[in-house]
């Protein structure tokens, strides 16, 4: 697993604490970097992932590692749920999300709060659907985080996880590795207040158990009918499962 891949290798803090600190530092420019570094494709990925929930028609949703709220906003636009709760371990990211919620006047639908993906403060069998975008690779204990999301999902409910993946075909694999390992950290160092954040990104993706390995973890914690949907030559993937 990737528990030992952390943003700040010299610190004694846990991965969870380091990830929270990292996102607090970059929260103000997180949305800009997401769209800039992905050339805007991340927006299309989110839309595609949310459409996986159209058949479920969820009324009450949980967005884990909600960050600045973009995945939840797409869910509101596409699915029209009655309520979405977003949880994240970074107060800085949540502050940005709250501002965006207020600007869109969506307080009656979307609320955010501090929350740990490995210890969600919700009752069992509570949500119709759960979403996570680019967050599971940051979990300190991935299996524990998946198991807790399974716990709070209603029987018959669906989980949709969007995460970076590793292309495996030539020449996409080579171009991707160059961009992710050379260009992304360089741009991050130029414009970010945190020199480590965009070096951690390719390291965390490389260590993430994607594809069949991740599906096996979903199977292990209890999810059924699990699928791995590849996007943009395998640069990212959508994982879905049913409780």
C-alpha positions in Angstrom: 0.0 0.0 0.0 1.1 3.7 0.0 1.1 4.6 3.7 4.8 5.5 3.6 4.4 7.9 0.6 4.0 11.2 2.4 4.3 14.9 1.3 7.1 15.7 3.7 9.5 12.9 4.1 11.5 14.7 6.8 8.6 15.2 9.2 7.6 12.7 11.9 3.8 13.5 11.5 1.5 10.9 10.2 0.5 10.8 6.6 -2.9 12.0 7.5 -1.5 15.1 9.3 1.0 15.8 6.5 -1.7 15.6 3.8 -4.0 18.0 5.8 -1.0 20.4 6.2 -0.2 20.2 2.5 -3.7 21.0 1.4 -4.0 23.8 3.8 -1.0 25.4 2.2 -2.2 25.0 -1.4 -5.9 25.5 -0.9 -6.0 29.0 -2.3 -4.6 27.9 -5.7 -5.8 24.3 -5.8 -8.6 24.7 -8.3 -6.4 26.7 -10.6 -3.6 24.1 -10.6 -6.1 21.2 -11.0 -7.5 22.7 -14.2 -4.2 24.1 -15.5 -2.1 20.9 -15.0 -4.8 18.7 -16.5 -5.5 21.1 -19.3 -9.1 21.2 -18.1 -9.7 17.5 -18.7 -10.4 17.0 -14.9 -13.7 18.8 -15.4 -14.8 16.3 -18.0 -13.6 13.4 -15.8 -15.8 14.6 -13.0 -18.9 15.0 -15.2 -18.3 11.5 -16.6 -17.9 10.0 -13.1 -21.1 11.7 -11.7 -23.1 10.3 -14.6 -22.4 6.8 -13.2 -25.0 7.7 -10.5 -27.8 8.8 -12.8 -29.5 5.4 -12.7 -29.4 5.4 -8.8 -31.0 8.9 -8.5 -29.5 9.5 -5.0 -31.3 11.9 -2.7 -28.7 12.0 0.2 -25.1 11.9 -0.8 -21.7 12.0 0.9 -18.6 13.4 -0.8 -15.5 12.2 0.9 -12.2 14.2 0.6 -14.5 16.9 -0.9 -11.7 19.5 -1.0 -13.1 22.7 -2.6 -16.3 21.0 -3.5 -16.1 20.6 -7.3 -17.2 17.0 -7.4 -20.3 17.8 -5.2 -21.2 20.8 -7.4 -21.2 18.5 -10.4 -23.4 16.1 -8.6 -25.8 18.9 -7.8 -25.9 20.0 -11.4 -26.3 16.6 -12.9 -28.2 14.6 -10.3 -30.2 17.2 -8.4 -30.0 15.5 -4.9 -31.8 16.8 -1.9 -28.7 16.9 0.3 -24.9 16.5 0.0 -22.5 16.5 2.9 -18.8 17.0 2.1 -16.1 16.0 4.5 -12.3 16.7 4.4 -9.4 16.8 6.7 -8.1 20.2 5.4 -9.8 23.3 6.9 -8.2 25.4 4.3 -9.9 23.5 1.5 -13.2 23.6 3.3 -12.9 27.3 3.7 -12.7 27.6 -0.1 -15.7 25.2 -0.5 -17.8 27.2 1.9 -17.1 30.4 0.0 -18.1 28.7 -3.3 -21.3 27.3 -1.7 -22.3 30.8 -0.5 -21.5 32.3 -3.9 -23.8 29.7 -5.5 -26.5 30.1 -2.8 -26.5 26.3 -2.3 -26.4 26.2 1.6 -29.7 24.4 1.6 -28.3 21.5 -0.4 -24.5 21.3 0.2 -22.7 21.6 3.5 -19.1 20.7 4.5 -17.4 19.7 7.7 -14.1 18.4 9.0 -14.1 14.6 8.6 -11.7 11.7 8.6 -12.3 9.2 5.8 -11.2 6.4 8.1 -13.6 7.3 10.9 -16.7 8.9 9.4 -19.0 10.4 12.0 -22.2 9.1 10.4 -24.6 6.3 11.3 -24.5 3.0 9.4 -26.5 2.7 6.2 -27.1 6.5 5.9 -26.3 7.6 2.4 -27.8 6.7 -1.0 -24.4 7.3 -2.7 -20.8 8.2 -1.9 -18.3 10.0 -4.1 -14.6 10.5 -3.9 -12.5 12.5 -6.4 -8.7 12.3 -6.3 -8.7 11.5 -2.6 -8.3 7.8 -2.0 -4.6 7.7 -2.8 -4.1 10.1 0.1 -5.7 7.8 2.7 -3.4 6.7 5.4 -5.1 3.3 5.6 -6.9 2.7 2.3 -8.7 -0.5 3.3 -10.0 1.1 6.5 -11.2 4.1 4.5 -13.0 1.9 2.0 -14.6 -0.2 4.8 -15.9 2.9 6.6 -17.5 4.3 3.4 -19.1 0.9 3.0 -20.4 1.1 6.5 -22.2 4.4 6.0 -23.6 3.5 2.6 -27.2 2.2 2.4 -27.8 -1.4 1.2 -28.1 -1.0 -2.6 -26.3 2.3 -2.5 -23.5 3.1 -5.0 -19.9 4.4 -4.6 -18.1 6.3 -7.3 -14.4 6.9 -7.0 -12.4 9.0 -9.5 -8.7 8.7 -9.2 -5.5 9.1 -11.2 -4.2 5.9 -12.8 -1.1 4.7 -14.6 -1.3 4.4 -18.4 0.3 1.2 -19.7 0.5 1.6 -23.4 3.3 3.2 -25.6 3.7 6.2 -26.1 1.0 7.4 -23.6 2.9 5.8 -20.7 6.2 7.5 -21.6 4.6 10.9 -22.2 2.5 10.7 -19.1 5.5 9.8 -16.9 7.6 12.7 -18.3 4.8 15.2 -17.8 3.8 13.9 -14.3 7.4 13.4 -13.0 9.2 16.4 -14.6 6.8 19.1 -15.8 4.2 18.9 -13.0 6.6 19.3 -10.1 8.5 22.1 -11.9 5.3 24.1 -12.5 4.2 23.4 -8.9 7.5 24.8 -7.5 7.2 27.9 -9.7 3.7 28.9 -8.6 2.9 27.1 -5.4 3.9 28.1 -1.8 4.6 24.4 -1.1 7.6 22.9 -3.0 6.7 19.4 -1.9 3.0 19.2 -2.9 3.5 18.7 -6.6 6.4 16.3 -6.1 4.1 14.2 -3.8 1.4 14.0 -6.5 3.3 11.7 -8.9 4.8 9.7 -6.0 1.3 9.1 -4.6 -0.1 8.1 -8.0 2.8 5.7 -8.6 2.3 4.0 -5.2 -1.5 3.7 -5.5 -2.8 0.2 -6.1 -4.8 1.0 -9.2 -6.8 -1.2 -11.6 -7.3 -4.8 -10.5 -5.5 -4.3 -7.2 -8.0 -1.6 -6.2 -10.9 -3.7 -7.3 -9.7 -6.5 -5.1 -9.7 -4.1 -2.1 -13.3 -3.1 -2.9 -14.2 -6.8 -3.1 -12.5 -7.4 0.2 -14.5 -4.8 2.2 -17.8 -6.0 0.7 -18.6 -3.9 -2.4 -20.2 -5.9 -5.2 -20.4 -5.5 -9.0 -17.2 -3.5 -8.9 -16.1 -1.9 -12.2 -12.9 -0.1 -13.4 -13.6 2.4 -16.1 -10.5 3.9 -17.8 -10.5 7.5 -19.0 -8.2 9.4 -21.4 -5.8 6.5 -22.3 -5.7 5.3 -18.7 -4.6 8.6 -17.1 -7.5 8.4 -14.7 -10.1 5.8 -13.8 -13.6 5.6 -12.3 -14.2 2.8 -9.8 -17.8 1.9 -9.0 -19.4 -0.6 -6.6 -22.6 -1.4 -4.9 -23.3 -2.3 -1.3 
